[in-house]
Amino acid sequence: MSGQFITKTRTRLAAAERYGMSKGKLVSVILEPDGFEVRVPVGTLLSKAAAAAGRSVEMPCGGIGLCGKCRVLVSGDVTPPDTAEERLLGSESLADGVRLACRTKAIGNTRVVIPDESRSIVQKILSDSKLRDCCLNPGIRKIYCELSPPSLDDERAEFERLAEHLSEHGVGVRPNINVARTISSDLRSASYKVTAVICDDELIAVESGDTTQTIYGIAFDLGSTTVVGYLIDLTNSKELGVSAVMNPQMVYGDDLVGRISFATTHDDGRKTLQAAALDALNRIVQNVSKTAKVSAEHIYKASLVGNTCMTHLLLGIDVNSLGQSPYVPSMCADMTVPAREIGLKVNAEAKLTVLPNVAGFVGSDLVGVLLSNLWEDGGQVRLAVDIGTNGEMALMCAGKTYVCSAAAGPAFEGAGISCGMRGGPGAIDSVVIDDDVHFTTIMERKPIGLCGSGLVDAVAQMLDAGIVDEGGRLLSADDVGHLPSSLRDRLVTTPHGTSFVLAWKHESGTGKNLSLTHTDIRHLQLAKGSMHAAIQTLLKTAGLEDAQLDQILLAGAFGNYISVESAMRIGLIPAIDRRKVVSIGNAAGSGAKLALLCVNELQRARTIATSATHLELAVSPDYQMELMERMMFPGQSE
């Protein structure tokens, strides 16, 4: 099993075949009632097409055709109903065009009406980020100028007139071609009373009147699943708004390998993925601008972090080399481009800076995590872990930083789990087992599924109760005679083996039992084994043991919501003193904010990225040996 897992998660050579994405045309899916059109590959689920358009449908069962909540009205060229649709919808509804979005695929141009009751409630996405102190030096400044108009006695050109005025105030500027094209009319229409907007000694805008108090920037965390943006007032560092959306690229591939495959095997695949990422960024700009009542024209600077694949796709950079051994990126250096270059809908001359990457699968998001926590300061042994489908981690010891990435699969986000779901309303997010099962759900809704933190809690509690053994085997009711009947009764025999019921159908929001199976536990073993094996490989490389860790930093949404005790119990992270483990929220986003606020922080990010030593786990014997061992769950005394 472990060798199979390594092959699946670390080998990209056969990506196209694994995901079934051969070259082919895109088809049009129009989402009603607003008429929004999205172009998707032939064979795309309507649920994914809707998500790509930012119009997700409700899928309490996780999209496995059990709940029937994702009903939509369909016309066009789609796959025929399957048995799940026939059972849940009936022949009359099917004849009327009613379909389940999670089961129906577009094979030609399609129109989909999403009724109100099927529209998704927004997923719980971590957008909080703790920002350390830094000096305010964003590289953007505004200066109000009152100029004398030209005359026969003063025939200076318009730019030189403004530049000389600024020079008298100790500010030198160089022209921008787009500003030069309109500067004459801009100055004349404002009666020569204007505000000069200067970025890194370049005149990027001339605005009528005194606008010196309206200087804004936006920081993005471009994740493979979620995208978060923070609107910042660059005159005082105050955060004015935050917005989070699902990454619409998910329709083209659930993980990085799938997206690399799509980008490299489809005509215009790279452009399609770039447009999808840009759509998410622009929706965020629109959301935060509306919330803060700020004109997007007054956003003059943007910063962005993301994994290497995400940032390459956003910038339109070839990702072919990321999908082939030795998986090297086209570039790791930070890059600054004008907003107009990629279509970011802020001030057209605003600058977007993408922070530096470290390696093919260690991106600027991890650099942001380290930047936000003064990584290079102090002499402690520190481990930073960003847990996700593609987990990234860093270890600092004796002034050196070692980094790596580990493919963990989607179990931590609830995907691939029989009752799994993302962290939305109704998701079981914590579990306690004593004489019975007790749980909490997000927003205190009736349980409709199990998110990542709830999964880790449930398995940790099942281990302590003796319902699951160290090898990951889910025991039968006959094997656990020492347990009270309230727990034994939850061990139900099904045609597919034993399952453990977390919520009975009468208490769930789906009207069905919510259960964990042996396969679910195996998925978690694979994910946690990969992450912990990567951590142990870092420690072994540095010549360290668990006990020598002074601090573990857990970054990201999963790291923020997970129970540290449960994470240790299942063997996801080293079992050290609980007080040494700190959840640091969306630290990647904090790093993006710091780079936005201060040019010195960008230089610090460069130093972090270039000084790190990258370990490629795909060729590491230590990792493969550790993975076999870390698949097991720790015993009670470990």
ROBASE-785251 format. One record per residue (C-alpha): x, y, z. Coordinates in steps of 0.02 Angstrom, whole numbers, plus 50000, padded with zeros to 5 digits. Example, Ala and Ser with C-alpha at 12.3 -4.5 7.8 and 13.67 -1.06 7.14 Angstrom:
<pts>
{u 50615&v 49775&w 50390}
{u 50684&v 49947&w 50357}
</pts>
This chain:
<pts>
{u 50000&v 50000&w 50000}
{u 50137&v 50125&w 50046}
{u 50234&v 50094&w 49884}
{u 50072&v 50120&w 49787}
{u 50044&v 50283&w 49881}
{u 50218&v 50347&w 49843}
{u 50195&v 50310&w 49659}
{u 50026&v 50395&w 49654}
{u 50073&v 50551&w 49749}
{u 50254&v 50581&w 49699}
{u 50263&v 50526&w 49517}
{u 50201&v 50648&w 49387}
{u 50259&v 50557&w 49232}
{u 50088&v 50486&w 49189}
{u 49982&v 50630&w 49253}
{u 49873&v 50645&w 49098}
{u 49830&v 50460&w 49097}
{u 49791&v 50457&w 49283}
{u 49667&v 50599&w 49269}
{u 49593&v 50547&w 49102}
{u 49628&v 50719&w 49030}
{u 49673&v 50698&w 48849}
{u 49671&v 50840&w 48727}
{u 49493&v 50892&w 48688}
{u 49374&v 51035&w 48667}
{u 49295&v 51142&w 48801}
{u 49107&v 51157&w 48810}
{u 48997&v 51299&w 48870}
{u 48897&v 51286&w 49031}
{u 48780&v 51433&w 49064}
{u 48726&v 51455&w 49245}
{u 48556&v 51533&w 49273}
{u 48470&v 51640&w 49333}
{u 48611&v 51765&w 49300}
{u 48670&v 51692&w 49134}
{u 48852&v 51671&w 49185}
{u 48950&v 51564&w 49062}
{u 49099&v 51452&w 49103}
{u 49202&v 51348&w 48983}
{u 49246&v 51175&w 49048}
{u 49319&v 51013&w 48980}
{u 49201&v 50883&w 48906}
{u 49145&v 50767&w 49045}
{u 49150&v 50896&w 49186}
{u 49024&v 50874&w 49325}
{u 48896&v 51014&w 49331}
{u 48938&v 51038&w 49516}
{u 49119&v 51076&w 49468}
{u 49066&v 51190&w 49327}
{u 48957&v 51288&w 49449}
{u 49101&v 51299&w 49574}
{u 49216&v 51364&w 49438}
{u 49092&v 51503&w 49404}
{u 49082&v 51548&w 49589}
{u 48904&v 51481&w 49598}
{u 48926&v 51321&w 49697}
{u 48782&v 51205&w 49735}
{u 48744&v 51129&w 49904}
{u 48813&v 50951&w 49922}
{u 48794&v 50894&w 50104}
{u 48845&v 50716&w 50058}
{u 49008&v 50776&w 49983}
{u 48951&v 50747&w 49805}
{u 48931&v 50557&w 49811}
{u 48748&v 50552&w 49761}
{u 48668&v 50515&w 49929}
{u 48576&v 50671&w 49987}
{u 48492&v 50737&w 49829}
{u 48518&v 50918&w 49885}
{u 48607&v 50977&w 49728}
{u 48454&v 50974&w 49614}
{u 48466&v 51083&w 49460}
{u 48362&v 51104&w 49302}
{u 48463&v 51055&w 49149}
{u 48445&v 51074&w 48963}
{u 48578&v 51030&w 48836}
{u 48700&v 50890&w 48805}
{u 48734&v 50794&w 48966}
{u 48763&v 50615&w 49022}
{u 48609&v 50506&w 49053}
{u 48545&v 50484&w 49232}
{u 48634&v 50354&w 49339}
{u 48556&v 50242&w 49470}
{u 48579&v 50371&w 49609}
{u 48479&v 50500&w 49510}
{u 48345&v 50375&w 49465}
{u 48326&v 50329&w 49648}
{u 48327&v 50506&w 49720}
{u 48235&v 50601&w 49583}
{u 48113&v 50480&w 49504}
{u 48059&v 50467&w 49324}
{u 47940&v 50615&w 49328}
{u 48071&v 50740&w 49389}
{u 48200&v 50671&w 49270}
{u 48079&v 50694&w 49127}
{u 48059&v 50876&w 49178}
{u 48248&v 50902&w 49166}
{u 48287&v 50894&w 49351}
{u 48461&v 50822&w 49382}
{u 48589&v 50805&w 49521}
{u 48737&v 50921&w 49489}
{u 48855&v 50800&w 49575}
{u 48812&v 50657&w 49455}
{u 48780&v 50743&w 49289}
{u 48922&v 50784&w 49168}
{u 48922&v 50909&w 49026}
{u 48969&v 50828&w 48862}
{u 48911&v 50973&w 48754}
{u 48844&v 51149&w 48776}
{u 48729&v 51151&w 48927}
{u 48615&v 51270&w 49020}
{u 48592&v 51245&w 49208}
{u 48464&v 51331&w 49319}
{u 48516&v 51328&w 49503}
{u 48364&v 51355&w 49616}
{u 48385&v 51451&w 49778}
{u 48368&v 51296&w 49886}
{u 48516&v 51215&w 49796}
{u 48635&v 51361&w 49811}
{u 48784&v 51327&w 49923}
{u 48810&v 51408&w 50091}
{u 48985&v 51484&w 50095}
{u 49119&v 51366&w 50159}
{u 49207&v 51407&w 50320}
{u 49375&v 51473&w 50259}
{u 49513&v 51534&w 50372}
{u 49547&v 51716&w 50330}
{u 49615&v 51774&w 50498}
{u 49800&v 51811&w 50497}
{u 49908&v 51879&w 50637}
{u 50024&v 52019&w 50581}
{u 50185&v 52057&w 50671}
{u 50251&v 52234&w 50680}
{u 50347&v 52304&w 50532}
{u 50394&v 52475&w 50470}
{u 50273&v 52555&w 50346}
{u 50367&v 52579&w 50183}
{u 50260&v 52513&w 50041}
{u 50356&v 52601&w 49902}
{u 50198&v 52700&w 49855}
{u 50180&v 52884&w 49893}
{u 50065&v 53025&w 49845}
{u 50110&v 53209&w 49834}
{u 49986&v 53349&w 49806}
{u 50046&v 53479&w 49680}
{u 49982&v 53650&w 49629}
{u 50069&v 53695&w 49466}
{u 50075&v 53851&w 49363}
{u 49996&v 53822&w 49192}
{u 50102&v 53838&w 49035}
{u 50120&v 54007&w 48950}
{u 50223&v 54089&w 48814}
{u 50348&v 54130&w 48950}
{u 50346&v 53953&w 49021}
{u 50346&v 53823&w 48883}
{u 50400&v 53673&w 48985}
{u 50322&v 53507&w 48936}
{u 50185&v 53444&w 49049}
{u 50283&v 53299&w 49126}
{u 50437&v 53406&w 49153}
{u 50329&v 53539&w 49235}
{u 50265&v 53412&w 49360}
{u 50435&v 53326&w 49380}
{u 50524&v 53490&w 49418}
{u 50394&v 53534&w 49548}
{u 50420&v 53365&w 49632}
{u 50609&v 53386&w 49620}
{u 50595&v 53549&w 49718}
{u 50519&v 53441&w 49856}
{u 50660&v 53315&w 49847}
{u 50568&v 53185&w 49742}
{u 50634&v 53122&w 49576}
{u 50518&v 53033&w 49455}
{u 50528&v 52949&w 49286}
{u 50385&v 52945&w 49161}
{u 50263&v 52803&w 49131}
{u 50208&v 52784&w 48950}
{u 50023&v 52765&w 48993}
{u 50028&v 52918&w 49107}
{u 50121&v 53015&w 48973}
{u 49981&v 52980&w 48848}
{u 49852&v 53075&w 48952}
{u 49953&v 53190&w 49066}
{u 49914&v 53346&w 48965}
{u 49726&v 53325&w 48974}
{u 49737&v 53265&w 49155}
{u 49828&v 53422&w 49211}
{u 49719&v 53541&w 49111}
{u 49554&v 53464&w 49168}
{u 49613&v 53478&w 49350}
{u 49668&v 53660&w 49329}
{u 49845&v 53600&w 49369}
{u 49796&v 53550&w 49546}
{u 49837&v 53366&w 49551}
{u 49905&v 53224&w 49656}
{u 50055&v 53131&w 49589}
{u 50056&v 52944&w 49625}
{u 50234&v 52877&w 49631}
{u 50289&v 52696&w 49640}
{u 50475&v 52660&w 49652}
{u 50517&v 52829&w 49572}
{u 50395&v 52801&w 49429}
{u 50247&v 52916&w 49402}
{u 50104&v 52793&w 49386}
{u 49953&v 52910&w 49398}
{u 49902&v 53092&w 49400}
{u 49739&v 53120&w 49494}
{u 49631&v 53274&w 49503}
{u 49634&v 53368&w 49668}
{u 49708&v 53310&w 49833}
{u 49692&v 53120&w 49850}
{u 49842&v 53096&w 49964}
{u 49741&v 53004&w 50096}
{u 49679&v 52867&w 49979}
{u 49821&v 52743&w 49956}
{u 49771&v 52560&w 49961}
{u 49850&v 52392&w 49929}
{u 49789&v 52213&w 49924}
{u 49876&v 52054&w 49979}
{u 49825&v 51884&w 49909}
{u 49849&v 51705&w 49965}
{u 49817&v 51602&w 49808}
{u 49785&v 51428&w 49873}
{u 49744&v 51277&w 49767}
{u 49576&v 51260&w 49855}
{u 49538&v 51432&w 49925}
{u 49594&v 51608&w 49883}
{u 49598&v 51746&w 50014}
{u 49626&v 51933&w 49991}
{u 49658&v 52073&w 50116}
{u 49628&v 52258&w 50078}
{u 49754&v 52368&w 50170}
{u 49761&v 52557&w 50196}
{u 49942&v 52596&w 50151}
{u 49941&v 52759&w 50249}
{u 49920&v 52672&w 50417}
{u 49931&v 52482&w 50392}
{u 49748&v 52459&w 50439}
{u 49657&v 52309&w 50365}
{u 49495&v 52371&w 50286}
{u 49421&v 52211&w 50218}
{u 49448&v 52027&w 50188}
{u 49367&v 51909&w 50064}
{u 49387&v 51724&w 50029}
{u 49324&v 51623&w 49881}
{u 49345&v 51447&w 49818}
{u 49478&v 51429&w 49682}
{u 49383&v 51401&w 49519}
{u 49531&v 51304&w 49449}
{u 49465&v 51153&w 49546}
{u 49353&v 51112&w 49398}
{u 49508&v 51076&w 49294}
{u 49595&v 50967&w 49425}
{u 49571&v 50930&w 49609}
{u 49757&v 50944&w 49646}
{u 49916&v 51014&w 49571}
{u 49953&v 50861&w 49465}
{u 49782&v 50870&w 49385}
{u 49802&v 51054&w 49344}
{u 49977&v 51030&w 49273}
{u 49905&v 50892&w 49165}
{u 49763&v 51004&w 49105}
{u 49881&v 51148&w 49069}
{u 49999&v 51040&w 48967}
{u 49878&v 50925&w 48875}
{u 49735&v 51042&w 48826}
{u 49738&v 51175&w 48693}
{u 49745&v 51343&w 48784}
{u 49745&v 51246&w 48949}
{u 49870&v 51364&w 49028}
{u 49769&v 51516&w 48976}
{u 49610&v 51437&w 49042}
{u 49688&v 51407&w 49213}
{u 49763&v 51582&w 49216}
{u 49592&v 51657&w 49180}
{u 49513&v 51552&w 49318}
{u 49641&v 51611&w 49448}
{u 49621&v 51791&w 49390}
{u 49433&v 51777&w 49405}
{u 49452&v 51730&w 49589}
{u 49569&v 51877&w 49621}
{u 49453&v 52000&w 49535}
{u 49302&v 51937&w 49631}
{u 49399&v 51968&w 49791}
{u 49446&v 52144&w 49734}
{u 49263&v 52179&w 49698}
{u 49208&v 52109&w 49866}
{u 49331&v 52203&w 49976}
{u 49313&v 52365&w 49879}
{u 49125&v 52359&w 49901}
{u 49138&v 52316&w 50086}
{u 49263&v 52455&w 50124}
{u 49181&v 52579&w 50004}
{u 49347&v 52602&w 49916}
{u 49374&v 52629&w 49730}
{u 49478&v 52491&w 49654}
{u 49564&v 52630&w 49555}
{u 49646&v 52682&w 49718}
{u 49727&v 52512&w 49743}
{u 49904&v 52543&w 49683}
{u 49998&v 52391&w 49743}
{u 49965&v 52205&w 49763}
{u 50066&v 52061&w 49834}
{u 50033&v 51875&w 49816}
{u 50091&v 51709&w 49885}
{u 50047&v 51534&w 49827}
{u 50124&v 51368&w 49788}
{u 50241&v 51364&w 49639}
{u 50113&v 51290&w 49521}
{u 49980&v 51418&w 49568}
{u 50095&v 51568&w 49543}
{u 50162&v 51500&w 49378}
{u 49985&v 51477&w 49313}
{u 49931&v 51651&w 49368}
{u 50077&v 51731&w 49278}
{u 50052&v 51624&w 49123}
{u 50219&v 51535&w 49147}
{u 50246&v 51362&w 49072}
{u 50217&v 51224&w 49202}
{u 50270&v 51078&w 49093}
{u 50434&v 51055&w 49188}
{u 50337&v 51041&w 49353}
{u 50254&v 50883&w 49289}
{u 50413&v 50796&w 49233}
{u 50559&v 50730&w 49333}
{u 50655&v 50816&w 49412}
{u 50503&v 50933&w 49435}
{u 50594&v 51099&w 49425}
{u 50499&v 51264&w 49404}
{u 50528&v 51388&w 49264}
{u 50582&v 51515&w 49394}
{u 50591&v 51541&w 49582}
{u 50632&v 51727&w 49590}
{u 50499&v 51851&w 49642}
{u 50418&v 51945&w 49500}
{u 50332&v 52113&w 49487}
{u 50213&v 52148&w 49343}
{u 50090&v 52289&w 49304}
{u 49911&v 52247&w 49348}
{u 49858&v 52282&w 49168}
{u 49981&v 52147&w 49110}
{u 49876&v 52006&w 49181}
{u 49706&v 52090&w 49195}
{u 49697&v 52122&w 49382}
{u 49557&v 52249&w 49403}
{u 49641&v 52377&w 49515}
{u 49729&v 52535&w 49458}
{u 49795&v 52491&w 49285}
{u 49972&v 52546&w 49330}
{u 49973&v 52460&w 49500}
{u 50112&v 52335&w 49528}
{u 50080&v 52153&w 49575}
{u 50226&v 52069&w 49663}
{u 50229&v 51880&w 49675}
{u 50344&v 51825&w 49815}
{u 50487&v 51703&w 49777}
{u 50469&v 51514&w 49773}
{u 50596&v 51389&w 49839}
{u 50571&v 51237&w 49726}
{u 50448&v 51148&w 49614}
{u 50326&v 51105&w 49753}
{u 50383&v 51224&w 49890}
{u 50311&v 51392&w 49848}
{u 50300&v 51571&w 49906}
{u 50158&v 51522&w 50023}
{u 50284&v 51433&w 50135}
{u 50402&v 51581&w 50115}
{u 50259&v 51690&w 50176}
{u 50235&v 51577&w 50328}
{u 50418&v 51593&w 50374}
{u 50423&v 51780&w 50339}
{u 50275&v 51811&w 50453}
{u 50359&v 51724&w 50599}
{u 50532&v 51806&w 50596}
{u 50599&v 51637&w 50545}
{u 50782&v 51684&w 50538}
{u 50782&v 51763&w 50713}
{u 50839&v 51670&w 50869}
{u 50928&v 51505&w 50896}
{u 50779&v 51390&w 50925}
{u 50745&v 51229&w 50832}
{u 50580&v 51267&w 50746}
{u 50466&v 51166&w 50633}
{u 50333&v 51251&w 50526}
{u 50199&v 51142&w 50446}
{u 50065&v 51196&w 50323}
{u 49950&v 51045&w 50313}
{u 49849&v 51018&w 50156}
{u 49830&v 50917&w 49998}
{u 50009&v 50967&w 49961}
{u 50087&v 50994&w 50133}
{u 50239&v 51105&w 50148}
{u 50357&v 51112&w 50296}
{u 50517&v 51192&w 50353}
{u 50642&v 51155&w 50491}
{u 50765&v 51280&w 50562}
{u 50918&v 51220&w 50655}
{u 51083&v 51307&w 50689}
{u 51044&v 51446&w 50567}
{u 50999&v 51328&w 50424}
{u 50827&v 51302&w 50349}
{u 50775&v 51136&w 50271}
{u 50613&v 51130&w 50172}
{u 50511&v 50997&w 50082}
{u 50336&v 50959&w 50018}
{u 50234&v 50803&w 50043}
{u 50082&v 50749&w 49942}
{u 49953&v 50701&w 50072}
{u 49797&v 50687&w 49968}
{u 49631&v 50774&w 50002}
{u 49578&v 50681&w 50161}
{u 49618&v 50831&w 50272}
{u 49488&v 50929&w 50174}
{u 49357&v 50792&w 50191}
{u 49375&v 50731&w 50012}
{u 49382&v 50545&w 49979}
{u 49298&v 50509&w 50147}
{u 49129&v 50422&w 50136}
{u 49042&v 50556&w 50240}
{u 49175&v 50688&w 50213}
{u 49148&v 50870&w 50167}
{u 49238&v 51036&w 50174}
{u 49224&v 51144&w 50328}
{u 49051&v 51218&w 50297}
{u 48894&v 51234&w 50402}
{u 48840&v 51066&w 50470}
{u 49013&v 50988&w 50459}
{u 49062&v 50888&w 50614}
{u 49220&v 50978&w 50670}
{u 49255&v 50896&w 50839}
{u 49219&v 50726&w 50916}
{u 49227&v 50655&w 51092}
{u 49196&v 50471&w 51132}
{u 49163&v 50412&w 51310}
{u 49013&v 50301&w 51343}
{u 48941&v 50368&w 51181}
{u 48985&v 50484&w 51038}
{u 48974&v 50673&w 51059}
{u 49014&v 50800&w 50924}
{u 49000&v 50982&w 50876}
{u 48960&v 51053&w 50705}
{u 49003&v 51214&w 50618}
{u 48867&v 51344&w 50652}
{u 48781&v 51215&w 50763}
{u 48684&v 51145&w 50615}
{u 48624&v 50965&w 50605}
{u 48772&v 50858&w 50551}
{u 48783&v 50827&w 50365}
{u 48963&v 50769&w 50350}
{u 49136&v 50763&w 50427}
{u 49271&v 50892&w 50391}
{u 49458&v 50868&w 50416}
{u 49470&v 50920&w 50598}
{u 49322&v 50810&w 50641}
{u 49401&v 50663&w 50550}
{u 49563&v 50678&w 50649}
{u 49466&v 50696&w 50812}
{u 49355&v 50546&w 50773}
{u 49499&v 50428&w 50732}
{u 49600&v 50487&w 50883}
{u 49452&v 50452&w 50996}
{u 49419&v 50284&w 50913}
{u 49601&v 50236&w 50945}
{u 49585&v 50281&w 51129}
{u 49422&v 50185&w 51143}
{u 49496&v 50031&w 51062}
{u 49379&v 50038&w 50912}
{u 49527&v 50056&w 50792}
{u 49692&v 49965&w 50819}
{u 49868&v 50028&w 50785}
{u 49868&v 49953&w 50612}
{u 49713&v 50053&w 50566}
{u 49593&v 49905&w 50571}
{u 49415&v 49951&w 50618}
{u 49361&v 49816&w 50740}
{u 49193&v 49729&w 50737}
{u 49065&v 49730&w 50877}
{u 49119&v 49554&w 50924}
{u 49298&v 49615&w 50952}
{u 49253&v 49753&w 51076}
{u 49149&v 49664&w 51208}
{u 49225&v 49775&w 51342}
{u 49140&v 49930&w 51270}
{u 48967&v 49989&w 51322}
{u 48824&v 49938&w 51208}
{u 48800&v 50118&w 51155}
{u 48968&v 50106&w 51065}
{u 48958&v 49925&w 51010}
{u 48792&v 49961&w 50926}
{u 48879&v 50092&w 50819}
{u 48990&v 49958&w 50740}
{u 48878&v 49909&w 50596}
{u 48913&v 49770&w 50471}
{u 48882&v 49821&w 50291}
{u 48910&v 49734&w 50124}
{u 49074&v 49831&w 50115}
{u 49134&v 49786&w 50290}
{u 49117&v 49862&w 50463}
{u 49077&v 50046&w 50484}
{u 49067&v 50154&w 50639}
{u 48915&v 50269&w 50653}
{u 48956&v 50444&w 50714}
{u 48780&v 50513&w 50691}
{u 48622&v 50411&w 50673}
{u 48505&v 50452&w 50530}
{u 48372&v 50524&w 50645}
{u 48495&v 50656&w 50708}
{u 48585&v 50695&w 50545}
{u 48539&v 50829&w 50421}
{u 48541&v 50705&w 50277}
{u 48421&v 50577&w 50347}
{u 48559&v 50446&w 50334}
{u 48689&v 50378&w 50454}
{u 48855&v 50469&w 50451}
{u 48987&v 50334&w 50469}
{u 49173&v 50301&w 50453}
{u 49235&v 50148&w 50361}
{u 49399&v 50053&w 50357}
{u 49435&v 50137&w 50189}
{u 49410&v 50309&w 50267}
{u 49534&v 50267&w 50404}
{u 49657&v 50204&w 50274}
{u 49645&v 50370&w 50180}
{u 49687&v 50462&w 50341}
{u 49832&v 50343&w 50374}
{u 49904&v 50380&w 50203}
{u 49887&v 50568&w 50226}
{u 49955&v 50578&w 50402}
{u 50091&v 50452&w 50363}
{u 50154&v 50556&w 50218}
{u 50157&v 50716&w 50321}
{u 50243&v 50639&w 50472}
{u 50368&v 50545&w 50365}
{u 50416&v 50710&w 50283}
{u 50439&v 50790&w 50455}
{u 50548&v 50646&w 50511}
{u 50652&v 50658&w 50352}
{u 50686&v 50842&w 50390}
{u 50736&v 50800&w 50568}
{u 50848&v 50657&w 50513}
{u 50933&v 50769&w 50385}
{u 50971&v 50895&w 50521}
{u 51028&v 50759&w 50642}
{u 50887&v 50794&w 50764}
{u 50753&v 50699&w 50860}
{u 50576&v 50750&w 50908}
{u 50626&v 50798&w 51086}
{u 50745&v 50930&w 51020}
{u 50606&v 51032&w 50941}
{u 50579&v 51196&w 51032}
{u 50424&v 51243&w 50934}
{u 50301&v 51178&w 50804}
{u 50203&v 51307&w 50705}
{u 50042&v 51246&w 50624}
{u 49990&v 51357&w 50480}
{u 49834&v 51367&w 50373}
{u 49651&v 51329&w 50401}
{u 49676&v 51148&w 50450}
{u 49817&v 51192&w 50569}
{u 49707&v 51323&w 50649}
{u 49554&v 51214&w 50681}
{u 49633&v 51045&w 50717}
{u 49651&v 50980&w 50895}
{u 49838&v 50970&w 50930}
{u 49810&v 50825&w 51049}
{u 49716&v 50728&w 50915}
{u 49850&v 50767&w 50785}
{u 49982&v 50695&w 50901}
{u 49874&v 50546&w 50945}
{u 49857&v 50488&w 50765}
{u 50040&v 50524&w 50728}
{u 50016&v 50672&w 50613}
{u 50144&v 50780&w 50705}
{u 50279&v 50735&w 50833}
{u 50214&v 50705&w 51009}
{u 50305&v 50841&w 51104}
{u 50254&v 50957&w 51245}
{u 50084&v 51027&w 51195}
{u 50138&v 51202&w 51247}
{u 50270&v 51202&w 51111}
{u 50139&v 51186&w 50973}
{u 50065&v 51349&w 50910}
{u 49927&v 51376&w 50780}
{u 49973&v 51531&w 50680}
{u 49821&v 51552&w 50568}
{u 49841&v 51603&w 50387}
{u 50025&v 51643&w 50406}
{u 50051&v 51636&w 50218}
{u 49928&v 51780&w 50201}
{u 50020&v 51873&w 50338}
{u 50180&v 51856&w 50239}
{u 50094&v 51930&w 50086}
{u 50034&v 52076&w 50193}
{u 50209&v 52109&w 50259}
{u 50281&v 52114&w 50083}
{u 50142&v 52235&w 50036}
{u 50176&v 52351&w 50182}
{u 50365&v 52360&w 50175}
{u 50492&v 52340&w 50035}
{u 50619&v 52278&w 50163}
{u 50507&v 52129&w 50199}
{u 50514&v 52078&w 50017}
{u 50703&v 52076&w 50028}
{u 50689&v 51969&w 50184}
{u 50576&v 51849&w 50087}
{u 50710&v 51835&w 49952}
{u 50839&v 51791&w 50083}
{u 50727&v 51656&w 50158}
{u 50692&v 51579&w 49987}
{u 50871&v 51578&w 49923}
{u 50951&v 51516&w 50085}
{u 50834&v 51366&w 50111}
{u 50894&v 51190&w 50073}
{u 50762&v 51091&w 49978}
{u 50740&v 50903&w 50004}
{u 50658&v 50809&w 49861}
{u 50563&v 50669&w 49947}
{u 50528&v 50573&w 49788}
{u 50710&v 50516&w 49784}
{u 50738&v 50508&w 49972}
{u 50764&v 50332&w 50043}
{u 50738&v 50404&w 50217}
{u 50565&v 50467&w 50169}
{u 50511&v 50302&w 50094}
{u 50570&v 50205&w 50247}
{u 50486&v 50330&w 50364}
{u 50324&v 50321&w 50265}
{u 50310&v 50134&w 50292}
{u 50334&v 50159&w 50479}
{u 50224&v 50313&w 50499}
{u 50076&v 50229&w 50418}
{u 50045&v 50144&w 50585}
{u 49953&v 50236&w 50723}
{u 50052&v 50267&w 50883}
{u 50016&v 50157&w 51033}
{u 49937&v 50229&w 51190}
{u 50103&v 50256&w 51278}
{u 50195&v 50337&w 51132}
</pts>
